[in-house]
Amino acid sequence: MSRRWLLLLVVPVVAWAFDRHYRFFDMAIYQGAVRWWLAGGDLYGYHAPVRGALGFTYPPFAALMIVPAALVPLQVAGWLITVLSLLALAGTLGLLVRGKLLIVGVVAALATEPVRQTLGLGQVNLLLFALVVADLLLLGRAGSRWTGVGIGIATAIKLTPGLFIVYLLATRRWRAAGVAAGTSALLTVAAGLIAPRETMQYFGFLMWETARVGAADAVANQSLAGLLARVSADHTVPRTGWLLLCLAAVVAGLHRAARAHAAGDEVTALALTGLTANLITPVAWTHHLVFLPVALIALARSPLRRHRIGAAACYALALLSPIWWVDPAASSGAASFAAASAISAASVTSVTSVASVASVTSVTSVAASAGGVVSALAADTFVLMMLVLVFRLPIRSADVPAVRLPALSAQNA
């Protein structure tokens, strides 16, 4: 049997199994909320008829972008965004790897937790990811006056990519930062003119109510807030500890991203900023972690063998996703030890180390159970991995892009 016929047989089976497992769960919620809204209901008052009080959690501009998807059946909308996301993934990875490695890279990325969850749930993360990467690796490197537009659009849809505006400021790209901030503000104001009540609702108070997104201590929440909630005795996020950890992560992540940019290593700079954004947001579901494959590519291209081994180990964890293997309740006692050890080992300054260890160890006592330590490590797989990568991801002295652009240099990158 030829490879072509084998592919024709395998793809429908994989697609059927994929659809049966995920059922575009998030897209169904977004569709329901927007349809409810178009029928005269309260966009942010909608509660999906599924487990938990799940509803629409993004800015009004995002709701306007979903209107076309709300006008077609769920399967049509779900598979359409899947195809667009696959094209976005392939196009984005095409900027990072070349030739046959691109096919390998796409297939490998598809198997990772963040990518498969994004596709299965009908999420838009890969589209936002493509906007940011294309903005910085295409427009930015070409010295385009439109650099920042992609980041601005992504930030208007979801707030998390807004850290890339801070990254542009940290790298003294004032115009690009202004374009990004202006684009996001313009789209937000436009959405406010169309949906003034919803805009006031969201930016007035709803954006601060993170409990609407989900439980902070849920194992799928792989942000610093999620880690702290899981190690806390009452499963809440201690504000002071969280702010200290976020400050340490932002300072370290953006400092290293700026160093990478100065060295011409924009790929590592992208990965560092994206991972830092995931760490500091109150809720980072695993499907939000789409910059993780970029970090693994940056790690795998290192000439040092230990870095390539580390990339393979991280990929195995992203593939197997141990967070789903454990009982979250069994991990809470020992997680403080696991988290503090990983953070302090990854720290590059005494200030970061002290802030990280103090904020975690103040939450709860260390458990003695070895099984508890293993459970804690598994439950916090991705947040610990991101912490180590943010502090230790190697920076290359020069970055050679897969796409050849005119007048490419470190100065105009």
C-alpha positions as CSV (number, residue, x, y, z in Angstrom):
1,M,0.0,0.0,0.0
2,S,1.4,3.4,-1.0
3,R,2.0,6.1,1.6
4,R,-0.7,8.2,0.0
5,W,-3.4,5.6,0.4
6,L,-2.2,4.9,3.9
7,L,-2.4,8.6,4.7
8,L,-6.0,8.7,3.3
9,L,-6.9,5.9,5.6
10,V,-5.2,7.1,8.7
11,V,-6.2,10.8,8.7
12,P,-10.0,10.3,8.9
13,V,-9.5,7.8,11.8
14,V,-7.3,10.2,13.7
15,A,-9.7,13.1,13.0
16,W,-12.7,11.0,14.2
17,A,-10.9,9.9,17.4
18,F,-9.7,13.5,18.0
19,D,-13.2,14.9,17.6
20,R,-14.7,12.3,19.9
21,H,-12.2,13.0,22.6
22,Y,-12.2,16.9,22.7
23,R,-15.5,17.9,20.9
24,F,-14.2,21.5,20.6
25,F,-15.3,22.0,24.2
26,D,-14.2,25.7,24.5
27,M,-15.5,26.7,21.1
28,A,-18.9,25.3,22.1
29,I,-18.9,27.7,25.1
30,Y,-17.8,30.7,23.0
31,Q,-20.4,29.9,20.4
32,G,-23.1,29.6,23.0
33,A,-22.1,32.9,24.7
34,V,-22.0,34.9,21.5
35,R,-25.3,33.4,20.2
36,W,-26.9,34.3,23.6
37,W,-25.5,37.8,23.3
38,L,-26.7,38.3,19.7
39,A,-30.1,37.2,20.9
40,G,-30.1,40.1,23.4
41,G,-28.6,38.3,26.4
42,D,-25.8,39.4,28.7
43,L,-22.5,38.3,27.1
44,Y,-20.8,37.9,30.5
45,G,-23.9,36.5,32.2
46,Y,-24.0,33.4,30.0
47,H,-23.4,30.1,31.7
48,A,-22.7,27.1,29.4
49,P,-24.8,23.9,30.1
50,V,-21.6,22.0,30.9
51,R,-19.7,21.2,34.1
52,G,-19.1,24.3,36.2
53,A,-20.3,27.8,35.6
54,L,-18.3,28.4,32.4
55,G,-18.9,31.4,30.3
56,F,-17.2,34.0,28.1
57,T,-14.0,35.4,29.7
58,Y,-12.3,37.5,27.0
59,P,-12.6,41.2,26.0
60,P,-15.6,42.3,23.9
61,F,-13.3,42.6,20.8
62,A,-12.7,38.8,21.0
63,A,-16.5,38.3,21.1
64,L,-16.9,40.3,17.9
65,M,-14.2,38.2,16.2
66,I,-16.1,35.1,17.2
67,V,-19.4,36.3,15.7
68,P,-18.8,34.5,12.3
69,A,-18.1,31.3,14.1
70,A,-21.4,31.6,16.0
71,L,-23.3,31.7,12.7
72,V,-22.3,28.2,11.6
73,P,-22.6,24.7,13.3
74,L,-20.0,23.8,15.9
75,Q,-18.3,21.2,13.8
76,V,-17.9,23.6,10.9
77,A,-16.5,26.3,13.2
78,G,-14.3,23.8,15.1
79,W,-12.7,22.3,12.0
80,L,-12.3,25.6,10.3
81,I,-10.3,27.0,13.3
82,T,-8.3,23.7,13.4
83,V,-7.3,24.1,9.7
84,L,-6.4,27.8,10.3
85,S,-4.4,26.9,13.4
86,L,-2.5,24.1,11.5
87,L,-1.6,26.6,8.8
88,A,-0.6,29.1,11.4
89,L,1.6,26.5,13.2
90,A,3.3,25.4,10.0
91,G,3.9,28.9,8.8
92,T,5.3,30.0,12.1
93,L,7.6,27.0,12.5
94,G,8.7,27.7,8.9
95,L,10.3,30.8,10.3
96,L,12.3,28.8,12.8
97,V,13.3,25.5,11.0
98,R,14.0,24.6,7.4
99,G,13.4,21.8,4.8
100,K,12.5,18.4,6.1
101,L,13.0,19.6,9.6
102,L,9.8,21.7,9.2
103,I,7.7,18.6,8.7
104,V,9.3,16.9,11.7
105,G,8.8,20.0,13.7
106,V,5.1,20.4,12.9
107,V,4.4,16.7,13.6
108,A,6.4,16.9,16.9
109,A,4.6,20.1,18.0
110,L,1.2,18.6,17.2
111,A,1.8,15.9,19.8
112,T,2.6,18.3,22.6
113,E,0.1,19.1,25.3
114,P,-0.3,22.9,24.5
115,V,-0.8,22.3,20.7
116,R,-3.1,19.3,20.9
117,Q,-5.2,20.9,23.6
118,T,-5.5,24.1,21.6
119,L,-6.7,22.2,18.5
120,G,-9.0,19.9,20.4
121,L,-10.7,22.6,22.4
122,G,-11.2,24.9,19.4
123,Q,-9.0,27.6,20.9
124,V,-7.3,30.5,19.2
125,N,-3.9,30.3,20.9
126,L,-2.0,29.3,17.8
127,L,-3.5,32.1,15.7
128,L,-2.4,34.7,18.4
129,F,1.0,32.9,18.5
130,A,1.3,33.3,14.8
131,L,0.4,37.0,15.0
132,V,3.1,37.7,17.5
133,V,5.9,35.6,15.9
134,A,5.2,36.9,12.4
135,D,5.2,40.5,13.8
136,L,8.6,40.1,15.4
137,L,10.4,37.7,13.0
138,L,9.0,39.1,9.7
139,L,8.0,42.8,10.2
140,G,10.5,43.4,13.0
141,R,13.5,42.0,11.1
142,A,12.5,43.8,7.9
143,G,12.4,47.1,9.8
144,S,8.7,47.6,8.8
145,R,6.9,50.6,10.2
146,W,4.0,48.3,10.9
147,T,5.9,46.2,13.4
148,G,3.7,45.9,16.5
149,V,0.4,45.5,14.7
150,G,0.2,41.7,15.2
151,I,1.0,42.1,18.9
152,G,-1.6,44.8,19.2
153,I,-4.3,42.6,17.6
154,A,-3.4,39.6,19.8
155,T,-3.5,41.8,22.9
156,A,-7.0,43.2,22.0
157,I,-8.2,39.6,21.8
158,K,-6.4,38.3,24.9
159,L,-4.6,40.4,27.4
160,T,-1.6,38.0,28.0
161,P,0.3,38.9,24.7
162,G,0.5,42.4,26.1
163,L,3.7,41.5,27.8
164,F,5.3,41.6,24.3
165,I,4.6,45.4,24.3
166,V,6.7,45.6,27.5
167,Y,9.3,43.5,25.8
168,L,9.4,46.0,22.9
169,L,9.9,48.8,25.4
170,A,12.7,46.8,27.2
171,T,14.5,46.5,23.8
172,R,14.1,50.2,23.1
173,R,11.9,49.7,20.1
174,W,9.7,52.7,20.9
175,R,7.8,53.0,17.6
176,A,6.9,49.3,17.5
177,A,5.7,49.4,21.1
178,G,3.6,52.5,20.3
179,V,2.1,50.8,17.3
180,A,1.3,47.7,19.3
181,A,-0.3,49.7,22.2
182,G,-2.1,52.0,19.7
183,T,-3.5,49.1,17.7
184,S,-4.7,47.3,20.8
185,A,-6.3,50.5,22.2
186,L,-7.9,51.4,18.8
187,L,-9.5,47.9,18.5
188,T,-10.6,48.0,22.1
189,V,-12.2,51.5,21.7
190,A,-13.9,50.3,18.4
191,A,-15.3,47.3,20.3
192,G,-16.4,49.8,23.0
193,L,-18.4,51.8,20.5
194,I,-20.2,48.7,19.3
195,A,-20.6,47.1,22.7
196,P,-20.3,49.9,25.4
197,R,-22.0,48.0,28.2
198,E,-19.9,44.9,27.8
199,T,-16.7,47.0,27.5
200,M,-17.5,48.7,30.8
201,Q,-18.3,45.4,32.4
202,Y,-15.1,43.7,31.3
203,F,-12.6,46.5,31.9
204,G,-14.5,47.9,34.9
205,F,-14.4,44.8,37.1
206,L,-14.7,41.4,35.3
207,M,-11.1,41.3,34.1
208,W,-10.1,41.2,37.8
209,E,-12.4,38.4,38.7
210,T,-10.1,35.5,37.8
211,A,-12.3,33.0,39.5
212,R,-14.6,33.3,36.5
213,V,-11.9,31.7,34.4
214,G,-11.6,28.6,36.7
215,A,-10.3,27.4,40.0
216,A,-6.7,28.7,40.7
217,D,-5.6,25.4,42.2
218,A,-6.8,23.3,39.2
219,V,-4.0,21.1,38.0
220,A,-4.4,22.5,34.4
221,N,-3.5,26.0,35.7
222,Q,0.3,26.0,35.2
223,S,0.9,29.6,36.2
224,L,2.8,30.8,39.3
225,A,-0.6,31.5,40.8
226,G,-1.7,27.9,40.2
227,L,1.5,26.6,41.8
228,L,1.0,28.7,44.9
229,A,-2.7,27.8,45.1
230,R,-1.9,24.1,45.0
231,V,0.7,24.4,47.8
232,S,-1.4,26.7,50.0
233,A,-3.3,25.1,52.9
234,D,-6.6,26.7,51.9
235,H,-5.9,26.4,48.1
236,T,-6.0,30.2,47.6
237,V,-3.3,32.4,46.0
238,P,-1.3,34.4,48.6
239,R,-1.2,37.9,47.0
240,T,2.2,39.0,48.4
241,G,4.0,35.7,47.5
242,W,2.4,35.8,44.1
243,L,3.4,39.4,43.4
244,L,7.0,38.7,44.5
245,L,7.3,35.6,42.3
246,C,5.8,37.5,39.3
247,L,8.2,40.4,39.8
248,A,11.1,38.0,39.9
249,A,9.9,36.2,36.8
250,V,9.2,39.5,34.8
251,V,12.6,41.0,35.8
252,A,14.5,37.8,34.9
253,G,12.5,36.9,31.8
254,L,12.5,40.4,30.2
255,H,16.2,41.0,31.1
256,R,17.2,37.8,29.4
257,A,14.9,38.4,26.5
258,A,16.5,41.8,26.0
259,R,19.9,40.2,26.1
260,A,18.9,37.7,23.5
261,H,17.5,40.4,21.3
262,A,20.8,42.4,21.6
263,A,22.7,39.2,20.6
264,G,20.5,38.8,17.5
265,D,18.7,35.7,19.0
266,E,15.1,36.8,18.5
267,V,13.8,33.2,18.7
268,T,15.0,32.8,22.3
269,A,13.8,36.3,23.1
270,L,10.3,35.3,21.8
271,A,10.3,32.1,23.9
272,L,11.4,33.9,27.0
273,T,8.8,36.6,26.8
274,G,6.0,34.1,25.9
275,L,6.9,31.8,28.8
276,T,7.2,34.7,31.2
277,A,3.7,35.9,30.2
278,N,2.3,32.4,31.0
279,L,4.0,32.4,34.4
280,I,2.7,35.7,35.6
281,T,-0.9,35.5,34.4
282,P,-3.4,34.4,37.1
283,V,-4.6,31.5,35.0
284,A,-2.5,29.7,32.4
285,W,-4.2,26.6,31.1
286,T,-2.0,24.1,29.3
287,H,-3.4,25.1,26.0
288,H,-2.0,28.7,26.6
289,L,1.6,27.4,26.6
290,V,2.1,27.6,22.9
291,F,5.5,29.3,23.2
292,L,6.9,26.1,24.8
293,P,7.7,24.4,21.5
294,V,9.6,27.6,20.5
295,A,11.7,27.3,23.7
296,L,12.4,23.7,23.0
297,I,13.6,24.5,19.4
298,A,15.8,27.2,20.9
299,L,17.2,24.7,23.4
300,A,17.6,21.8,20.9
301,R,19.7,23.9,18.5
302,S,22.4,24.5,21.1
303,P,25.8,22.9,20.2
304,L,26.1,21.6,23.8
305,R,25.0,18.0,24.3
306,R,23.5,18.6,27.7
307,H,21.1,21.2,26.2
308,R,19.9,18.8,23.6
309,I,19.4,16.2,26.2
310,G,17.4,18.8,28.2
311,A,15.3,19.6,25.1
312,A,14.5,15.9,24.6
313,A,13.5,15.5,28.3
314,C,11.3,18.6,28.2
315,Y,9.7,17.4,25.0
316,A,9.0,14.0,26.6
317,L,7.2,15.8,29.5
318,A,5.3,18.0,27.1
319,L,4.2,14.9,25.2
320,L,3.3,12.8,28.2
321,S,1.9,15.6,30.3
322,P,2.3,14.1,33.8
323,I,-0.1,16.6,35.3
324,W,-3.0,14.4,34.4
325,W,-1.5,11.3,36.1
326,V,-1.8,12.5,39.7
327,D,-4.3,13.3,42.3
328,P,-4.0,17.0,42.9
329,A,-4.8,16.6,46.6
330,A,-1.8,14.2,47.0
331,S,0.6,16.8,45.6
332,S,-0.2,19.8,47.8
333,G,1.9,18.9,50.8
334,A,5.2,18.4,49.1
335,A,4.9,20.9,46.3
336,S,6.4,23.7,48.3
337,F,9.7,21.8,48.5
338,A,9.7,20.8,44.9
339,A,8.8,24.3,43.7
340,A,11.2,26.2,45.9
341,S,14.1,23.8,44.9
342,A,13.4,24.3,41.2
343,I,13.0,28.0,41.5
344,S,16.1,28.6,43.6
345,A,18.2,26.3,41.5
346,A,17.1,28.2,38.4
347,S,17.6,31.6,39.9
348,V,20.4,33.8,38.6
349,T,20.5,36.5,41.3
350,S,20.3,36.4,45.1
351,V,17.2,38.7,45.0
352,T,15.3,36.3,42.8
353,S,16.3,33.3,44.8
354,V,15.3,34.9,48.1
355,A,12.0,36.2,46.8
356,S,11.2,32.8,45.2
357,V,12.1,30.6,48.1
358,A,10.6,32.9,50.8
359,S,7.2,33.3,48.9
360,V,6.8,29.6,48.4
361,T,8.0,28.3,51.7
362,S,5.9,30.8,53.6
363,V,2.7,29.2,52.1
364,T,2.9,25.7,53.6
365,S,5.3,23.3,55.3
366,V,7.4,20.7,53.5
367,A,6.0,17.2,53.4
368,A,8.3,14.3,54.1
369,S,6.6,11.8,51.8
370,A,8.7,10.8,48.8
371,G,5.5,10.0,47.0
372,G,4.2,13.4,47.7
373,V,7.3,15.0,46.2
374,V,6.8,13.0,43.0
375,S,3.1,14.0,42.9
376,A,4.0,17.6,43.4
377,L,6.6,17.6,40.6
378,A,4.1,15.9,38.3
379,A,1.2,18.3,39.2
380,D,3.5,21.3,38.5
381,T,5.3,19.9,35.5
382,F,4.8,22.8,33.1
383,V,5.2,25.7,35.6
384,L,8.5,24.2,36.9
385,M,9.7,23.6,33.3
386,M,8.9,27.2,32.3
387,L,10.7,28.5,35.4
388,V,13.8,26.6,34.6
389,L,13.7,27.7,30.9
390,V,13.1,31.3,31.7
391,F,16.2,31.4,33.9
392,R,18.4,29.0,32.1
393,L,17.5,28.9,28.4
394,P,20.8,29.4,26.5
395,I,21.2,32.6,24.4
396,R,23.0,32.3,21.1
397,S,25.5,34.9,20.0
398,A,23.7,35.3,16.6
399,D,20.4,34.1,15.2
400,V,20.2,32.9,11.6
401,P,16.6,32.9,10.4
402,A,15.1,30.4,8.1
403,V,13.6,33.1,6.0
404,R,16.0,35.3,4.1
405,L,15.0,39.0,4.3
406,P,16.8,42.0,2.8
407,A,19.1,44.1,4.9
408,L,18.9,41.6,7.8
409,S,21.2,42.4,10.7
410,A,21.2,42.5,14.5
411,Q,20.8,46.3,14.4
412,N,17.5,46.2,12.7
413,A,16.2,43.1,14.3
